[in-house]
């Protein structure tokens, strides 16, 4: 069985999504920047079949190598979830140009690198799901870099659908509208259900953005 890959598998949405897909018996590929975060995610999946690789989503060479290790073990993924983000409060004028570039690299460019690396193999197979964690349905001046990044995510979904939708690749974002916390209106386990539902949608019923 083809597996799934979660990039940015930190506590909260990343782990919840990984658990949801692993529950279906799919082998897991997990990528996180921190070894401690990665270990926590592996532990949360219990006895699932897992390949876990430490990589930074802004390091193109390292990210591509991590994806290759997972693909070597499980084959071309059935589902890829890009969940990495740099969440920080900042307004226009707070960040240097380099700091904006660093935020953009996590929030958008890592997703582009991931898609460029994995989607062509999905196209060869004729099916696949590429999901991104969105947010900031409306820009918020107190979170300028994140607002820009999530606007980029929304646009990237459209671009990927234009490029690969006809080839059978379902691209969508789950736009989270508040702070994620267990037991809240933004419970990560409830949010994770959107990812599974998007993955299982028939092609004629594809959605490209879900708000939670």
C-alpha positions in Angstrom: 0.0 0.0 0.0 1.3 3.5 -0.9 1.8 5.6 2.2 1.5 9.2 3.3 4.0 11.8 4.2 3.7 14.7 6.7 6.2 17.5 6.5 6.2 19.5 9.7 4.8 16.7 11.9 4.8 18.7 15.2 2.5 18.3 18.1 -1.0 19.5 17.2 -2.2 19.2 13.6 0.8 17.4 12.3 0.6 14.5 14.7 -3.2 14.4 14.6 -3.1 14.1 10.8 -0.4 11.4 10.9 -2.5 9.4 13.4 -5.6 9.7 11.3 -4.0 8.4 8.2 -2.1 5.7 10.1 -5.4 4.5 11.5 -6.3 3.4 8.0 -3.3 1.1 7.8 -1.2 3.4 5.6 2.6 3.4 6.2 3.8 6.8 7.5 6.6 9.0 6.4 7.3 11.8 8.9 9.6 14.8 8.5 10.4 17.4 11.2 13.2 19.7 11.9 13.7 18.7 15.6 14.7 15.2 16.6 12.7 15.5 19.8 9.6 16.5 17.8 10.1 13.6 15.4 10.5 11.1 18.3 7.2 12.4 19.8 5.4 11.9 16.6 6.8 8.4 16.1 5.7 7.5 19.7 2.2 8.9 19.0 1.8 6.5 16.1 2.4 3.5 18.3 2.9 0.4 16.2 2.4 1.9 12.8 4.9 1.4 10.0 7.0 4.6 10.1 10.0 6.1 8.4 10.9 9.2 10.3 13.5 11.6 8.9 15.0 14.8 10.4 15.0 17.6 7.9 14.4 21.4 7.7 11.8 22.4 5.1 13.9 25.4 4.1 16.9 23.2 3.2 16.1 22.1 -0.3 18.8 19.4 -0.5 18.0 18.0 2.9 14.2 18.0 2.3 14.6 16.3 -1.1 16.9 13.7 0.5 14.4 13.1 3.3 11.6 12.6 0.8 13.7 10.2 -1.1 14.4 8.1 2.0 10.7 7.7 2.6 9.9 7.0 -1.1 12.6 4.3 -1.2 10.8 2.5 1.7 7.2 3.0 0.8 7.1 4.0 -2.9 5.5 7.1 -4.3 3.1 8.5 -1.6 -0.6 8.4 -1.9 -0.9 11.5 0.2 1.5 14.3 1.1 0.6 16.9 3.8 2.7 20.1 4.1 2.2 21.4 7.6 5.3 23.4 8.2 4.9 27.1 9.1 6.7 29.9 10.9 4.1 31.4 13.2 5.2 34.6 14.8 3.7 38.0 15.5 5.1 40.8 13.4 3.8 43.9 11.6 5.0 45.8 8.5 8.4 47.2 9.5 9.2 44.7 12.2 11.2 42.3 10.2 14.3 42.7 8.0 14.1 41.7 4.4 16.0 38.5 5.3 13.6 37.6 8.1 10.7 37.9 5.6 12.5 35.7 3.2 13.2 33.2 6.0 9.4 33.1 6.9 8.5 32.8 3.2 10.9 29.9 2.8 9.1 27.9 5.5 5.5 28.9 4.8 5.6 28.6 1.0 8.9 27.6 -0.7 9.2 24.3 1.3 5.8 23.4 0.0 6.9 24.2 -3.6 10.0 22.0 -3.2 7.9 19.2 -1.8 5.4 19.3 -4.6 8.1 19.5 -7.3 9.7 16.5 -5.8 6.8 14.2 -5.2 3.9 15.1 -7.5 5.4 14.0 -10.8 5.5 10.4 -9.5 1.9 10.7 -8.4 1.1 11.9 -12.0 2.8 8.8 -13.4 0.6 6.7 -11.2 -2.5 8.7 -12.1 -3.6 9.6 -8.6 -2.5 11.4 -5.5 -3.5 14.0 -2.9 -1.4 17.0 -2.0 -2.7 18.9 1.1 -1.5 22.0 2.8 -2.3 23.5 6.2 -3.7 27.0 5.5 -4.7 29.7 7.8 -5.4 33.5 8.1 -8.6 33.5 6.0 -8.3 37.3 6.3 -5.0 39.1 6.6 -4.2 40.3 10.2 -1.7 43.1 10.5 -0.3 41.8 13.8 0.7 38.6 11.9 2.0 40.1 8.6 4.5 37.4 7.6 2.1 34.6 8.4 -0.7 36.4 6.5 1.5 36.7 3.5 2.6 33.1 3.8 -0.9 31.7 4.0 -2.1 33.8 1.1 0.8 32.2 -0.8 -0.4 28.7 0.3 -3.9 29.5 -1.0 -2.5 30.6 -4.4 -0.2 27.6 -4.6 -3.2 25.3 -4.2 -4.7 27.0 -7.3 -1.5 26.8 -9.3 -1.0 23.1 -8.5 -4.5 22.3 -9.4 -4.1 24.1 -12.7 -1.0 22.2 -13.4 -1.9 18.7 -12.1 -5.6 18.4 -11.5 -6.4 17.0 -14.9 -3.7 14.3 -14.2 -5.7 13.1 -11.2 -3.9 15.0 -8.4 -6.2 16.5 -5.8 -4.6 19.6 -4.2 -6.4 21.4 -1.3 -5.8 23.4 1.8 -7.3 23.1 5.3 -7.6 26.7 6.5 -7.5 26.8 10.3 -9.2 30.0 11.5 -8.0 30.0 15.2 -5.5 28.7 17.8 -5.2 24.9 17.8 -5.7 23.3 21.2 -7.2 20.0 22.3 -10.8 20.3 23.5 -11.3 23.7 21.8 -13.2 24.7 18.7 -9.9 24.0 16.9 -9.2 20.5 18.3 -6.4 19.0 16.2 -8.2 15.6 16.0 -11.3 17.2 14.6 -9.2 19.3 12.1 -7.4 16.1 11.0 -10.7 14.6 9.8 -10.8 17.3 7.1 -7.5 16.0 5.6 -8.9 12.4 5.5 -12.2 13.6 4.0 -10.4 15.6 1.3 -8.2 12.6 0.4 -11.2 10.3 0.0 -13.3 12.7 -2.1 -14.2 11.4 -5.6 -12.7 13.6 -8.3 -16.0 15.1 -9.4 -16.5 16.3 -5.8 -13.1 17.8 -5.1 -12.9 20.7 -2.8 -9.8 22.9 -2.8 -10.2 24.7 0.5 -11.9 23.8 3.7 -12.3 26.2 6.6 -12.2 25.0 10.2 
